[in-house]
């Protein structure tokens, strides 16, 4: 399997400061579709023996230089070898055309990260976990349902991307008529893209905010469009996904077998997050009629909104102590 040549930025260009407690390097690995993925690897200093490892990705439309890297670096400070990777078709990872998403390929991205960690000489292959943020929280749960090597999974401020694409925000478009209209529009867009010779972008986070906009739009703006979280390679900070980029999510429920996950899962969500219903419902579905409910947990962070779990929101909202305890317990 030959890896494609990628151009990887060598200077520190993250939205968070570099830690002096870990060693950082760029790495690449290949998924089963032949796409080469780029990642930042964080290794705690002054450690001996093989380490427990965690693969991190998300949010949906973000890059590893944003909050997935913050999670990865912080967990490395706490003793884990970690990688934060860019999904296929985005960031510094390969895949053409750009700015596409796939419930299948993006789940495979997590599994390819587990492949990479399993074969790393510094890692104990029996002590590997994954961590997905926002839309990648749902993808992480799907990967945990498929990959028996994953021993512990965290989904932070998660979205179910299949549900939000099919039903709209807050299930406000959950009807056959609404879905048909969206599918009809995307099918027309496919032909327009072919005629124009390029894929039309759907647009990232709004450039300005007004009082009458929904709170979650303002919340995203406060992260992606300000010094707090802006990054030049982030889709959400810039032009967004292709209009047809998420088409296949509309009839691909990714959480279908979540109640068969035998390994440990922790879902974390902010009490005031617009997306909290995704986390609560995912947890309820995961434990319903499950023989493996004892190692599943839902943690609600008081007063936290969606992006507070991206970077702490200036109030330390990310429960890193809990994450450390959870992974230590289940990656023994």
Residue frames as qw, qx, qy, qz and C-alpha x, y, z in Angstrom:
[[0.000, 0.888, 0.459, 0.000, 0.00, 0.00, 0.00],
 [0.467, 0.206, 0.026, 0.860, 1.59, 3.21, -1.19],
 [0.133, -0.741, -0.411, 0.514, 0.97, 6.46, 0.63],
 [0.361, 0.811, 0.244, 0.390, 0.28, 9.58, -1.39],
 [0.455, 0.046, -0.205, 0.866, 2.68, 12.46, -0.93],
 [0.185, -0.883, -0.429, -0.052, 1.13, 15.16, 1.22],
 [0.272, 0.527, -0.205, 0.778, 2.37, 18.65, 1.95],
 [0.586, -0.622, -0.494, 0.163, 2.46, 18.90, 5.75],
 [0.032, -0.883, 0.133, -0.448, 2.95, 22.18, 7.58],
 [0.708, 0.018, -0.532, 0.465, 5.94, 21.86, 9.87],
 [0.047, 0.284, -0.362, 0.887, 5.60, 25.04, 11.90],
 [0.037, -0.389, -0.808, 0.440, 3.23, 25.18, 14.86],
 [0.177, -0.165, -0.310, -0.919, -0.01, 26.60, 13.47],
 [0.271, -0.444, -0.851, 0.070, -2.53, 25.44, 16.07],
 [0.259, -0.710, -0.207, -0.621, -5.22, 27.47, 17.79],
 [0.739, -0.671, -0.028, -0.042, -3.76, 26.45, 21.17],
 [0.041, -0.837, 0.543, -0.047, -0.25, 26.84, 22.66],
 [0.753, 0.278, -0.592, 0.069, 2.35, 24.11, 22.31],
 [0.784, -0.606, 0.075, -0.116, 3.00, 22.04, 25.43],
 [0.184, 0.698, -0.676, 0.151, 6.51, 21.44, 26.75],
 [0.620, -0.292, 0.654, -0.319, 5.36, 18.18, 28.37],
 [0.848, 0.276, 0.450, -0.046, 4.96, 16.20, 25.14],
 [0.257, -0.304, 0.622, 0.674, 6.85, 15.51, 21.94],
 [0.590, 0.610, 0.273, -0.454, 4.96, 16.49, 18.79],
 [0.205, -0.267, 0.727, 0.599, 5.42, 15.20, 15.24],
 [0.651, 0.360, -0.130, -0.655, 3.50, 14.87, 11.98],
 [0.370, -0.096, 0.919, 0.100, 2.56, 11.35, 10.85],
 [0.583, 0.240, -0.321, -0.707, 0.58, 9.81, 8.00],
 [0.387, -0.003, 0.919, -0.075, -1.32, 6.58, 7.51],
 [0.301, 0.064, -0.623, -0.719, -3.57, 5.07, 4.84],
 [0.641, 0.071, 0.495, -0.583, -7.17, 3.92, 5.03],
 [0.559, 0.087, 0.814, 0.132, -8.66, 0.96, 3.16],
 [0.529, 0.783, 0.316, -0.086, -9.83, 3.24, 0.36],
 [0.715, 0.262, 0.129, 0.635, -6.25, 4.21, -0.38],
 [0.006, -0.912, -0.060, -0.406, -6.59, 7.72, 1.06],
 [0.579, 0.072, -0.447, 0.678, -3.60, 9.00, 3.01],
 [0.380, -0.864, -0.298, -0.144, -4.52, 10.72, 6.25],
 [0.344, 0.488, -0.373, 0.710, -2.42, 13.34, 8.03],
 [0.645, -0.679, -0.349, -0.025, -2.21, 13.52, 11.81],
 [0.005, -0.725, 0.479, -0.494, -0.40, 15.23, 14.66],
 [0.812, -0.221, -0.523, 0.134, 1.07, 12.73, 17.10],
 [0.244, -0.759, 0.333, -0.504, 1.63, 13.69, 20.72],
 [0.809, -0.053, -0.545, 0.213, 3.84, 11.51, 22.92],
 [0.514, -0.852, 0.032, -0.093, 4.29, 12.22, 26.64],
 [0.338, 0.686, -0.566, 0.307, 7.90, 12.87, 27.63],
 [0.089, -0.439, 0.781, -0.436, 9.84, 10.67, 30.06],
 [0.861, -0.057, 0.215, -0.456, 7.74, 7.52, 29.68],
 [0.071, -0.371, 0.916, 0.135, 8.83, 3.89, 29.45],
 [0.340, 0.188, 0.918, -0.080, 7.17, 0.87, 27.92],
 [0.004, -0.354, -0.696, -0.625, 4.20, 0.66, 25.62],
 [0.153, 0.124, 0.317, -0.928, 1.49, 3.26, 26.16],
 [0.312, 0.609, 0.711, -0.165, -2.27, 3.37, 25.96],
 [0.159, -0.038, 0.398, 0.903, -3.29, 5.39, 22.91],
 [0.301, 0.663, 0.543, -0.418, -6.21, 7.55, 21.76],
 [0.263, 0.227, 0.533, 0.771, -7.17, 8.66, 18.24],
 [0.076, 0.626, 0.420, -0.653, -9.04, 11.98, 18.11],
 [0.176, 0.225, 0.529, 0.799, -10.99, 13.75, 15.37],
 [0.066, -0.786, -0.602, -0.123, -13.63, 16.43, 14.91],
 [0.516, 0.425, 0.506, -0.545, -15.60, 18.60, 14.89],
 [0.599, 0.472, 0.603, 0.235, -17.33, 18.03, 11.55],
 [0.363, 0.863, 0.166, 0.309, -15.71, 20.51, 9.19],
 [0.330, -0.898, 0.287, 0.052, -12.85, 21.39, 11.55],
 [0.694, 0.505, -0.469, 0.206, -9.17, 20.46, 11.31],
 [0.825, -0.256, -0.386, 0.322, -6.68, 18.89, 13.70],
 [0.348, 0.264, -0.238, 0.867, -5.14, 22.28, 14.43],
 [0.415, -0.503, -0.036, -0.757, -8.32, 23.22, 16.28],
 [0.624, -0.492, 0.345, -0.500, -10.00, 21.45, 19.18],
 [0.990, 0.006, -0.140, -0.020, -9.14, 17.83, 18.29],
 [0.594, 0.440, -0.420, 0.526, -5.50, 18.77, 18.64],
 [0.263, -0.576, 0.381, -0.674, -6.21, 20.44, 21.98],
 [0.904, -0.267, 0.102, -0.317, -7.87, 17.25, 23.24],
 [0.923, 0.219, -0.241, 0.204, -5.02, 15.11, 21.91],
 [0.353, 0.547, -0.446, 0.614, -2.23, 17.24, 23.36],
 [0.461, -0.535, 0.340, -0.621, -3.95, 17.51, 26.75],
 [0.966, -0.168, 0.046, -0.191, -4.51, 13.75, 26.97],
 [0.778, 0.365, -0.343, 0.379, -0.86, 13.20, 26.03],
 [0.028, -0.618, 0.444, -0.648, 0.12, 15.45, 28.94],
 [0.713, -0.360, 0.336, -0.499, -1.82, 12.97, 31.07],
 [0.482, -0.385, 0.787, 0.014, 0.17, 9.97, 29.88],
 [0.773, 0.381, 0.503, -0.065, -1.48, 8.72, 26.67],
 [0.253, -0.158, 0.582, 0.757, 0.05, 8.56, 23.21],
 [0.417, 0.655, 0.485, -0.401, -2.43, 10.40, 21.02],
 [0.260, 0.085, 0.535, 0.800, -3.05, 11.38, 17.44],
 [0.349, 0.645, 0.334, -0.593, -5.38, 14.07, 16.11],
 [0.388, 0.053, 0.710, 0.586, -6.14, 13.42, 12.44],
 [0.373, 0.353, -0.143, -0.846, -7.77, 15.24, 9.55],
 [0.726, 0.275, 0.598, -0.200, -10.54, 13.16, 7.97],
 [0.494, 0.207, 0.647, 0.542, -10.47, 12.16, 4.31],
 [0.252, 0.686, 0.474, 0.491, -10.99, 15.00, 1.82],
 [0.220, -0.952, -0.120, -0.173, -10.22, 17.72, 4.38],
 [0.494, -0.811, 0.265, 0.165, -7.32, 19.58, 6.00],
 [0.010, 0.688, -0.681, -0.249, -3.90, 18.16, 5.23],
 [0.630, 0.006, 0.776, -0.022, -5.27, 14.68, 4.48],
 [0.012, -0.125, 0.727, 0.675, -5.65, 13.31, 0.97],
 [0.304, 0.485, 0.809, -0.135, -8.74, 12.43, -1.01],
 [0.132, 0.194, -0.315, -0.920, -10.26, 13.94, -4.13],
 [0.119, 0.690, 0.087, 0.709, -12.50, 15.74, -4.74],
 [0.190, 0.097, -0.557, 0.803, -12.08, 17.94, -1.70],
 [0.309, -0.043, 0.323, -0.894, -14.70, 18.78, 0.93],
 [0.691, -0.136, -0.550, -0.449, -16.73, 15.59, 0.61],
 [0.386, -0.329, 0.702, -0.500, -18.00, 13.48, 3.52],
 [0.676, 0.023, -0.657, -0.333, -19.09, 9.87, 3.76],
 [0.739, -0.487, 0.256, -0.388, -20.53, 7.89, 6.69],
 [0.991, 0.055, -0.021, 0.121, -18.61, 4.87, 5.41],
 [0.634, 0.497, -0.246, 0.539, -15.25, 6.44, 4.56],
 [0.114, -0.700, 0.322, -0.627, -15.21, 8.67, 7.64],
 [0.864, -0.421, 0.177, -0.213, -15.94, 5.72, 9.92],
 [0.923, 0.212, -0.079, 0.312, -13.09, 3.93, 8.17],
 [0.244, 0.751, -0.308, 0.532, -10.85, 6.92, 8.96],
 [0.562, -0.628, 0.378, -0.384, -11.20, 6.11, 12.66],
 [0.981, -0.085, 0.176, 0.003, -10.52, 2.43, 12.00],
 [0.716, 0.539, -0.172, 0.409, -7.43, 3.31, 9.96],
 [0.106, -0.768, 0.395, -0.492, -6.23, 5.39, 12.89],
 [0.822, -0.404, 0.341, -0.211, -6.63, 2.30, 15.09],
 [0.926, 0.308, -0.031, 0.218, -4.61, 0.34, 12.51],
 [0.370, 0.728, -0.309, 0.488, -1.83, 2.93, 12.72],
 [0.398, -0.674, 0.434, -0.446, -1.77, 2.96, 16.51],
 [0.963, -0.170, 0.167, -0.129, -1.93, -0.85, 16.75],
 [0.883, 0.307, -0.038, 0.354, 1.26, -1.16, 14.71],
 [0.091, 0.862, -0.293, 0.403, 3.12, 1.68, 16.42],
 [0.670, 0.108, -0.626, 0.383, 6.03, 0.35, 18.48],
 [0.012, 0.248, -0.474, 0.845, 5.27, 2.77, 21.32],
 [0.619, -0.172, 0.019, -0.766, 1.64, 1.58, 21.69],
 [0.287, 0.003, 0.931, -0.224, 0.08, -1.35, 23.50],
 [0.275, -0.080, -0.639, -0.714, -2.39, -2.59, 20.82],
 [0.346, -0.443, -0.827, 0.015, -4.74, -3.88, 23.51],
 [0.220, -0.621, -0.423, 0.622, -5.14, -0.40, 25.04],
 [0.136, 0.111, 0.384, 0.906, -6.53, 1.79, 22.26],
 [0.146, 0.656, 0.608, -0.422, -9.40, 4.27, 22.54],
 [0.235, 0.415, 0.434, 0.764, -11.01, 6.83, 20.26],
 [0.048, -0.583, -0.414, 0.697, -12.50, 10.28, 20.85],
 [0.213, 0.460, 0.561, 0.654, -14.86, 12.08, 18.49],
 [0.025, -0.399, -0.301, 0.865, -16.04, 15.68, 18.79],
 [0.439, 0.409, -0.030, -0.799, -19.28, 17.10, 17.38],
 [0.817, 0.341, -0.191, -0.423, -20.16, 15.20, 14.17],
 [0.495, 0.411, -0.759, 0.101, -17.20, 12.97, 14.79],
 [0.394, -0.223, 0.703, -0.549, -18.75, 11.93, 18.08],
 [0.844, 0.228, 0.195, -0.444, -21.42, 10.08, 16.15],
 [0.695, 0.532, -0.480, -0.065, -18.77, 8.68, 13.82],
 [0.027, 0.463, -0.813, 0.353, -16.76, 7.46, 16.82],
 [0.653, -0.044, 0.570, -0.496, -19.78, 5.60, 18.19],
 [0.858, 0.416, -0.086, -0.290, -20.31, 4.00, 14.79],
 [0.452, 0.573, -0.672, 0.129, -16.64, 2.99, 14.68],
 [0.285, -0.345, 0.770, -0.454, -16.92, 1.50, 18.18],
 [0.815, 0.142, 0.335, -0.450, -19.87, -0.60, 17.00],
 [0.825, 0.519, -0.197, -0.104, -17.75, -1.94, 14.13],
 [0.463, 0.584, -0.585, 0.321, -14.19, -2.12, 15.47],
 [0.851, -0.457, -0.256, -0.026, -13.70, -4.69, 18.24],
 [0.665, 0.136, -0.303, 0.669, -10.17, -3.41, 18.88],
 [0.086, -0.569, 0.097, -0.812, -11.53, -0.17, 20.35],
 [0.441, -0.243, -0.777, 0.377, -11.65, -0.54, 24.11],
 [0.129, -0.637, -0.463, 0.603, -13.00, 2.89, 25.10],
 [0.223, 0.500, 0.454, 0.703, -14.84, 5.64, 23.22],
 [0.059, -0.547, -0.378, 0.745, -15.68, 9.23, 24.11],
 [0.196, 0.602, 0.525, 0.569, -18.19, 11.30, 22.14],
 [0.228, -0.421, -0.311, 0.821, -17.98, 14.96, 23.11],
 [0.277, 0.528, 0.104, -0.796, -20.72, 17.52, 22.25],
 [0.322, 0.018, 0.859, 0.397, -21.81, 15.01, 19.59],
 [0.568, 0.355, -0.120, -0.733, -23.95, 15.32, 16.49],
 [0.631, 0.187, 0.746, 0.100, -25.61, 12.44, 14.67],
 [0.043, 0.390, -0.406, -0.826, -24.84, 13.66, 11.15],
 [0.041, -0.234, -0.879, -0.413, -27.27, 11.24, 9.55],
 [0.064, -0.661, -0.701, 0.262, -30.12, 12.50, 11.71],
 [0.025, -0.675, -0.093, 0.732, -29.44, 16.20, 11.21],
 [0.021, 0.216, -0.617, -0.756, -29.08, 15.78, 7.43],
 [0.110, -0.321, -0.889, -0.306, -32.25, 13.71, 7.11],
 [0.234, -0.693, -0.672, 0.112, -34.43, 15.50, 9.69],
 [0.080, 0.769, 0.023, 0.633, -32.95, 19.00, 9.95],
 [0.124, 0.259, -0.586, 0.758, -32.06, 20.78, 13.18],
 [0.360, -0.007, 0.591, -0.722, -34.29, 19.77, 16.11],
 [0.258, 0.255, 0.924, 0.124, -36.03, 17.30, 13.72],
 [0.290, 0.547, 0.204, -0.759, -37.89, 20.26, 12.21],
 [0.484, 0.449, -0.465, -0.590, -37.73, 18.73, 8.70],
 [0.240, -0.123, 0.961, -0.065, -38.61, 15.17, 9.66],
 [0.690, 0.432, 0.358, -0.456, -41.05, 14.41, 6.86],
 [0.692, 0.211, 0.589, 0.359, -40.96, 12.55, 3.58],
 [0.367, 0.881, 0.258, 0.152, -41.83, 15.76, 1.75],
 [0.178, -0.937, 0.275, 0.120, -38.99, 17.76, 3.30],
 [0.619, -0.355, 0.621, 0.325, -36.48, 14.99, 2.63],
 [0.645, 0.489, 0.518, 0.276, -37.65, 14.67, -0.98],
 [0.207, 0.976, 0.053, 0.045, -37.21, 18.41, -1.54],
 [0.349, -0.786, 0.467, 0.205, -33.65, 18.29, -0.18],
 [0.670, -0.065, 0.670, 0.312, -32.76, 15.24, -2.28],
 [0.535, 0.728, 0.396, 0.165, -34.28, 16.84, -5.38],
 [0.030, 0.986, -0.154, -0.064, -32.21, 19.99, -4.85],
 [0.470, -0.593, 0.602, 0.254, -28.99, 18.03, -4.38],
 [0.699, 0.251, 0.615, 0.265, -29.61, 15.94, -7.49],
 [0.387, 0.896, 0.181, 0.122, -30.04, 19.16, -9.48],
 [0.228, -0.900, 0.346, 0.132, -26.86, 20.53, -7.90],
 [0.732, -0.190, 0.578, 0.307, -24.91, 17.46, -9.06],
 [0.611, 0.566, 0.434, 0.344, -25.67, 18.35, -12.68],
 [0.062, 0.995, -0.026, 0.067, -24.89, 22.03, -12.15],
 [0.521, -0.685, 0.451, 0.235, -21.52, 21.05, -10.68],
 [0.715, 0.084, 0.578, 0.384, -20.73, 18.88, -13.70],
 [0.424, 0.813, 0.301, 0.261, -21.74, 21.62, -16.13],
 [0.097, -0.982, 0.149, -0.070, -19.64, 24.18, -14.26],
 [0.724, 0.415, -0.444, 0.327, -16.63, 21.89, -13.87],
 [0.179, 0.289, -0.639, 0.690, -16.39, 22.46, -10.11],
 [0.386, -0.504, -0.764, 0.114, -18.26, 21.68, -6.91],
 [0.169, -0.710, -0.060, -0.681, -20.22, 24.54, -5.40],
 [0.278, 0.022, -0.717, 0.639, -19.42, 25.19, -1.75],
 [0.327, -0.664, -0.659, -0.136, -22.26, 25.40, 0.71],
 [0.083, -0.758, 0.139, -0.632, -20.64, 28.11, 2.77],
 [0.470, -0.032, -0.717, 0.514, -19.06, 27.81, 6.19],
 [0.241, -0.617, -0.571, 0.486, -20.08, 29.61, 9.35],
 [0.164, 0.916, 0.331, 0.155, -21.74, 32.99, 8.77],
 [0.500, 0.355, -0.117, 0.782, -19.45, 36.00, 8.28],
 [0.135, -0.319, 0.242, -0.907, -21.60, 38.22, 10.48],
 [0.185, -0.392, -0.876, 0.211, -24.18, 37.72, 13.19],
 [0.258, -0.403, -0.142, -0.867, -27.44, 39.54, 13.81],
 [0.358, -0.186, 0.591, -0.699, -29.73, 39.57, 16.82],
 [0.804, 0.110, 0.083, -0.579, -32.41, 37.50, 15.11],
 [0.568, 0.360, -0.734, -0.093, -30.09, 34.58, 14.28],
 [0.890, -0.356, -0.266, -0.099, -30.48, 31.32, 16.24],
 [0.486, -0.796, 0.360, -0.010, -28.15, 31.03, 19.22],
 [0.870, -0.123, 0.390, 0.275, -26.27, 28.05, 17.78],
 [0.598, 0.684, 0.115, 0.401, -25.28, 30.14, 14.73],
 [0.102, -0.921, 0.235, -0.293, -23.85, 32.79, 17.05],
 [0.783, -0.504, 0.362, 0.039, -22.16, 30.06, 19.08],
 [0.856, 0.226, 0.273, 0.378, -20.39, 28.66, 16.02],
 [0.327, 0.859, -0.019, 0.393, -19.39, 32.18, 14.93],
 [0.411, -0.860, 0.266, -0.141, -17.80, 32.83, 18.32],
 [0.786, -0.337, 0.461, 0.237, -15.46, 29.88, 17.75],
 [0.752, 0.274, 0.443, 0.405, -14.80, 29.50, 14.03],
 [0.364, 0.791, 0.220, 0.440, -14.75, 33.14, 12.96],
 [0.260, -0.937, 0.173, -0.154, -12.71, 34.69, 15.77],
 [0.207, 0.657, -0.690, 0.224, -9.17, 34.34, 17.10],
 [0.686, -0.314, 0.533, -0.383, -10.55, 31.77, 19.50],
 [0.754, 0.016, 0.657, 0.011, -10.78, 29.06, 16.83],
 [0.609, 0.736, -0.089, -0.282, -10.29, 30.38, 13.29],
 [0.560, -0.351, 0.631, 0.406, -8.00, 28.34, 11.06],
 [0.293, 0.537, -0.404, -0.680, -7.22, 28.84, 7.39],
 [0.208, 0.127, -0.916, -0.320, -7.73, 25.15, 6.54],
 [0.238, 0.263, 0.814, -0.460, -10.96, 24.71, 8.49],
 [0.009, 0.416, 0.729, 0.544, -14.04, 24.25, 6.32],
 [0.226, -0.768, -0.587, 0.120, -16.26, 25.79, 8.97],
 [0.298, -0.627, -0.035, 0.719, -14.02, 28.84, 9.26],
 [0.046, -0.333, 0.487, 0.807, -14.12, 29.36, 5.50],
 [0.401, 0.141, -0.482, -0.766, -16.08, 28.09, 2.49],
 [0.735, -0.045, 0.432, -0.521, -17.67, 25.04, 4.06],
 [0.557, 0.031, 0.819, 0.136, -18.47, 21.63, 2.59],
 [0.096, -0.047, -0.670, -0.734, -19.58, 21.11, -0.99],
 [0.588, -0.052, 0.044, -0.806, -23.33, 21.55, -1.31],
 [0.897, 0.025, -0.319, -0.304, -23.60, 17.84, -2.14],
 [0.209, 0.530, -0.758, 0.317, -20.81, 16.87, 0.24],
 [0.277, -0.126, 0.808, -0.505, -23.07, 15.22, 2.81],
 [0.630, 0.070, -0.350, -0.690, -25.69, 13.79, 0.44],
 [0.615, 0.017, -0.784, -0.083, -25.20, 10.15, 1.41],
 [0.020, 0.057, -0.730, 0.680, -25.83, 10.86, 5.10],
 [0.502, -0.082, -0.012, -0.861, -29.54, 11.34, 4.42],
 [0.904, -0.097, -0.125, -0.398, -30.41, 7.64, 4.41],
 [0.667, 0.258, -0.629, 0.304, -27.49, 6.11, 6.31],
 [0.598, -0.737, 0.056, -0.309, -28.35, 5.83, 10.03],
 [0.450, 0.534, -0.643, 0.315, -24.92, 5.38, 11.60],
 [0.249, -0.380, 0.673, -0.584, -26.04, 4.51, 15.15],
 [0.779, -0.059, -0.386, -0.490, -28.17, 1.50, 14.21],
 [0.860, -0.114, -0.486, 0.107, -26.18, -1.06, 16.22],
 [0.044, 0.636, -0.450, 0.625, -24.91, 1.14, 19.04],
 [0.721, -0.451, 0.269, -0.452, -26.68, -1.03, 21.66],
 [0.990, 0.054, -0.096, 0.092, -24.39, -3.91, 20.64],
 [0.314, 0.716, -0.461, 0.419, -21.18, -2.05, 21.58],
 [0.842, -0.349, -0.378, 0.163, -19.46, -4.15, 24.23],
 [0.537, 0.090, -0.269, 0.794, -16.63, -1.71, 25.03],
 [0.205, -0.620, -0.443, 0.615, -16.94, 1.37, 27.25],
 [0.202, 0.565, 0.364, 0.712, -18.56, 4.55, 25.91],
 [0.198, -0.554, -0.396, 0.705, -18.77, 7.98, 27.55],
 [0.192, 0.671, 0.439, 0.565, -20.99, 10.65, 26.00],
 [0.285, -0.423, -0.297, 0.807, -20.34, 14.21, 27.20],
 [0.134, 0.633, 0.478, 0.594, -22.63, 17.12, 26.41],
 [0.057, 0.073, -0.269, 0.959, -23.28, 20.66, 27.56],
 [0.119, 0.486, 0.753, -0.428, -26.51, 21.27, 29.41],
 [0.272, 0.739, 0.187, -0.588, -27.30, 24.34, 27.30],
 [0.155, -0.256, 0.710, 0.637, -25.92, 23.04, 24.00],
 [0.626, 0.309, -0.111, -0.708, -28.40, 23.21, 21.13],
 [0.589, 0.305, -0.714, -0.223, -27.12, 19.75, 20.21],
 [0.290, -0.321, 0.781, -0.451, -27.68, 18.13, 23.60],
 [0.835, 0.126, 0.222, -0.488, -30.62, 16.11, 22.30],
 [0.712, 0.461, -0.522, -0.088, -28.24, 14.16, 20.05],
 [0.168, 0.401, -0.813, 0.388, -26.18, 13.03, 23.03],
 [0.518, -0.099, 0.578, -0.623, -29.14, 12.21, 25.25],
 [0.861, 0.271, 0.009, -0.430, -30.91, 10.22, 22.53],
 [0.595, 0.484, -0.641, 0.025, -27.72, 8.42, 21.47],
 [0.073, -0.318, 0.823, -0.465, -27.14, 7.32, 25.06],
 [0.682, 0.049, 0.417, -0.599, -30.75, 6.17, 25.48],
 [0.841, 0.388, -0.237, -0.292, -30.57, 4.14, 22.27],
 [0.375, 0.521, -0.747, 0.174, -27.21, 2.68, 23.27],
 [0.150, -0.208, 0.834, -0.489, -28.41, 1.27, 26.57],
 [0.738, 0.089, 0.127, -0.657, -31.92, 0.25, 25.46],
 [0.978, 0.105, 0.056, -0.174, -32.27, -3.54, 25.41],
 [0.455, 0.670, -0.560, 0.174, -28.48, -3.78, 25.67],
 [0.915, -0.287, -0.240, 0.151, -26.57, -6.52, 27.45],
 [0.667, 0.093, -0.151, 0.724, -23.62, -4.14, 27.73],
 [0.095, -0.877, -0.214, -0.419, -25.11, -1.06, 29.43],
 [0.687, -0.649, -0.167, 0.281, -22.98, -1.20, 32.59],
 [0.567, -0.281, 0.161, 0.757, -19.96, 0.50, 30.98],
 [0.196, 0.580, 0.412, 0.675, -21.94, 3.24, 29.22],
 [0.277, -0.564, -0.409, 0.662, -22.24, 6.73, 30.68],
 [0.175, 0.768, 0.324, 0.524, -23.82, 10.09, 29.88],
 [0.429, -0.410, -0.290, 0.751, -22.21, 13.16, 31.46],
 [0.128, 0.856, 0.359, 0.349, -23.99, 16.54, 31.23],
 [0.450, -0.009, -0.213, 0.867, -21.83, 19.61, 31.88],
 [0.055, -0.791, -0.511, 0.331, -23.83, 22.31, 33.73],
 [0.066, 0.879, 0.052, -0.469, -24.32, 25.63, 31.89],
 [0.338, -0.343, 0.617, 0.622, -22.10, 24.57, 28.96],
 [0.640, 0.612, 0.020, -0.465, -23.05, 25.33, 25.34],
 [0.938, 0.337, 0.060, 0.061, -21.93, 23.38, 22.28],
 [0.583, 0.656, -0.288, 0.383, -18.59, 25.10, 21.61],
 [0.443, -0.756, 0.399, -0.272, -17.65, 25.20, 25.30],
 [0.880, -0.212, 0.421, 0.061, -16.58, 21.60, 24.78],
 [0.717, 0.647, -0.076, 0.247, -14.40, 22.63, 21.83],
 [0.471, 0.482, -0.364, 0.643, -11.90, 24.59, 23.89],
 [0.367, -0.290, -0.645, 0.605, -13.37, 24.97, 27.36],
 [0.054, -0.806, -0.454, -0.375, -15.20, 28.18, 26.52],
 [0.106, 0.591, -0.300, 0.742, -12.94, 30.14, 28.85],
 [0.602, -0.489, 0.267, -0.573, -14.47, 28.36, 31.84],
 [0.099, -0.365, 0.918, -0.123, -12.76, 24.98, 31.84],
 [0.781, 0.072, 0.107, -0.611, -15.84, 23.17, 30.54],
 [0.753, 0.288, -0.580, -0.116, -13.98, 20.18, 29.10],
 [0.766, -0.552, 0.240, -0.226, -13.83, 17.55, 31.89],
 [0.527, 0.571, -0.626, 0.069, -10.27, 16.38, 31.27],
 [0.268, -0.378, 0.788, -0.405, -10.00, 14.82, 34.74],
 [0.801, 0.141, 0.405, -0.418, -13.03, 12.66, 33.92],
 [0.761, 0.558, -0.291, -0.157, -11.57, 11.73, 30.53],
 [0.185, 0.573, -0.767, 0.219, -8.32, 10.68, 32.18],
 [0.493, -0.181, 0.733, -0.433, -10.13, 8.51, 34.72],
 [0.839, 0.333, 0.167, -0.397, -12.38, 6.97, 32.06],
 [0.687, 0.576, -0.440, -0.045, -9.52, 6.01, 29.74],
 [0.014, -0.507, 0.801, -0.317, -7.31, 4.80, 32.61],
 [0.657, -0.066, 0.598, -0.455, -10.10, 2.54, 33.82],
 [0.853, 0.374, 0.264, -0.251, -10.97, 1.05, 30.47],
 [0.658, 0.650, -0.366, 0.098, -7.52, 1.00, 28.86],
 [0.656, -0.639, 0.398, -0.056, -5.90, -0.90, 31.72]]
